[in-house]
Amino acid sequence: MKLACYISNGYPSPDGTIEYAKNYAMSGSDIIQIDFPSYNPYLESDAIKQRMKSALAITEDFNVYMNTIAKIHVCLPTMIIFLLIYEDTLSLIGIDRFIEFCVENNIENITLIGSKNGNYRSQIMNKEIKISSYLPYDLPTNDIQLIDTTNGFIYLQAKSHLSKDHFLELPRKISFLREKYGLDRPIFCGVGLQTLADIEFVKESGADGAFIGSSLFKIENDAILVSKLITEMKEIASREELL
């Protein structure tokens, strides 16, 4: 199973973002997911909303955020980078410039939030760039149907504050998605993954990957602790299954 670590672009600064990426890579992260700040990040946690707000207070020039990702790509040429971007931000950058940027930096996986402009998705996918689909914990029918309009991995919410059972239904949900979409749509689980036990259960549930973010935010000022946690999570994620 792959381990993906989330970074807020421009927080605490553009240079700080790059340093976080380097530490994540050296500690064993398989994938770095990095966002573009949005003026209306309606799906995000309060912590990520505040990070995006802080980044935009430093600069509203989205060329800076693209340059930060480009520098990460130069420093870590073999690292897989997933992007997260809201439609409002994409509109400010411009779809043609955004696609050109992705091609230049070997970005092949995008999580695009928003559905007002369906042309954005088709234009991106026409360039053989994958668009992921986000599925809330309770698997709403409308969201499942939207998977057919994308071509990338499935991002499945692993925990819900509305459910006391949290993980108990996760293996069944992953099995359902496997049966429906086969093995060509990787399933990554995220949201609320905090502990080593969380990573182990996601792996045992059959996911292809796990996203971590908030657990790193809590200790981000201690690079050694961050490295230790990523290393331990990576060890669990990559552990061979017992026959």
N, C-alpha and C positions, 0 to 999 in steps of 0.2 A: 504494500500500500504506500502511496506517495504522501509526503508531508508538505503542505503548503502553508507558508507563513505570510501574514498580511501586514502591509506597510502603508501608512498614511502619507501620501505624497506631499512634500513640503513641510512636514512636521517632524521634529521641532524647527527644522530649516531645510532647505534643499540639500545642503552638505550633510546634515544629520540624517536625512533619508538615505543617502548613499552609504553612510557608515553603518546604519542598521542593516542594509542589504548585504554588505560585506560580511558582517557578523553572522547573519542568518545563513549565508552560503557556507562559511567556514565551519559552522556548527552542524551542518548536515541537511539543511532544508533542500528538498527536491525542487520546489517551486516557490517563487515569490509572487504573491498577488499584490499589486500596487494600484491605488486608485488615482483618479483625478478629482480634486475637490469640486463640490457642487454647491450651488446657492440654495438648493432645496433637496437635501439628501434624506428623503422621507422614509426610506427603508432602514436607515442606519440606527445603531444604538446611540445613546446620548454621548458616549465617549468618542465615537467616530465623528458624530456631528460637530462636537467641539473641536476636534482636530482639524476638520475641514475648515471650520470658521477661523481658527487660528492661522492656518496656512494662507487663506485668502486675505487675512489682515496684513500678512507680510507682502504678498504680491497677488494681483489679479491678472497677471500676465501668464497665460497658459503656455506660452513658449518656454517659460521657465520650468514648468512641470514636465513638458516633453523633453527638455534638455536634461533634466534630472534622470529620467528613464533611459535616455540615450547614453548617459555616462555610466549608469549601472550596467547596461548592455556591454559597453566597452570594457568595464572592469571585470565583469562576470560573463564572458561570451558564451559559455555553455549552460548558463542558468536558464531554466524555463521561466518566462515571465507571463503571468496572466494579468490583464488589465480589467479594472472596474471603472465604468464611466456612466454618468447620467446623461440623458438626452439633452438637458439644458446646457451642459458643458460641451457636449459634442456639437451642438448648434453654434456655440461661440467659437469653437476651434474651426469648424467647417468640415464637412464630411470628406471632401477630396484631400484636404491637408491631413486629416486624421488617418485615412487609409494609407496615404503616402508615408506617413510617420511609422505606421505599423509594419509596412513592408520593409522600410529601411532598417528597422530594429528587430526583425524576425519575430514580431509579435503574432502569434497564431491563435490566441484564445482571448475572447472579449466577453465580459459580462456587461451587457448594456441594459440599463434600467430606464424604463419608460416605454410607452407604446403609441405615442401620438404620431410619430412618423415612421410608418412601416417600411418606407423606402430605405431608411438607414440600414436596417437589418439586411435587406436584399442586396444593397450596394456593397456592404462589407463581405457578405457571404460569397458574392460574385467574384471576389478577389481571393477566394479559398482561405479566408480567415474564419475561424469558428466562433459562433455566437453561443454562449451557454444559456441554459434555462434554469431559473430559480424556482424551487418548489417549496412552499410552506409546509410545515410539519403535518398538517391535516390533509394534504394532497387535494386541494380544491380541483374540481373537474375542469374549470376554465384554465387553470394553470397547467394541468396535464395536457390539455389540448394544444396549448401554446408551444409545447415541446416539438410538435410536428412542424413548426415554422422556424425552427433553429437547427443547427448542425453540430453543436459542440457538446461539452459535458453537461451533466445534470447536477445542479447544486441543490442538495437536499438539506433542509433545515433539520438538524439533529435533535434539538431540544426545543421545548415550548414552555413559556412561563404559565401557560394555561393547563398544562398537563403535569400531574404529580408523578406519572409513570416514566416520563421522559423517554428513555431508550427502549422500553419494553416492546414497542411496536416497530422499532427500526429494522430488524432483520426481515420482518414480513413486508415492510414497505419497499425495501431494496429488492427483495425477491419479486415483488409485483412489477417493479420497473424493469428488472432484468427480463422477465417474461414478455413484457410489452415491447421493449426496445432492443433486446439482445445485448451482446457484448460490445457493440460498436459505439455505444454512448456511455462513456465512463461516468460513474456516480461518485461525486465528492460530497462529504458531509461537513457541515459547519454550523456555526451559531451555538455558543454556550459550551464549547469544548475547552475545559479548563485543566483537567488532571490527566495523569498517566493512565488511570483507569478508564477515563473517557476515550482516549485514543485506542486503548486495547479493545473496548467494546465495539467501537466503530469498525475496527479491523475484523473482529470476529463476526460482525454483522454482514460482512461481505462487500464493504465499500472499496472503491479504487483509490480514494484519497481522503484526507482530513485537513480542514482549514483551522488554523489557530490564529488568534489575534489578541483578544482581551487578556488572555493569560500572560502574554508577553508585555502588553501595555503596563500591567501592574508592577513589573520589575525592570522596565526598559532603561532606567537610569543605572542599572548594574549590568554591564555587558557580560560579566562572568556568569551571573545567574541566568541571564537570557541564553547564553551559549549552553549552559548545563541543561536547562529545560529542553531546548531544541534537540540536543544530543540524545537525551533520554527518550524523548518522544519518537525521534527517528529510529532509535534502536527497536522500539516496540513496533513501529509501523513497518519496518523492513524484516522483522523476525519471520523465519520460515515456519510454515504451519507444520504441526506434528502429524505424522502419518498414522 
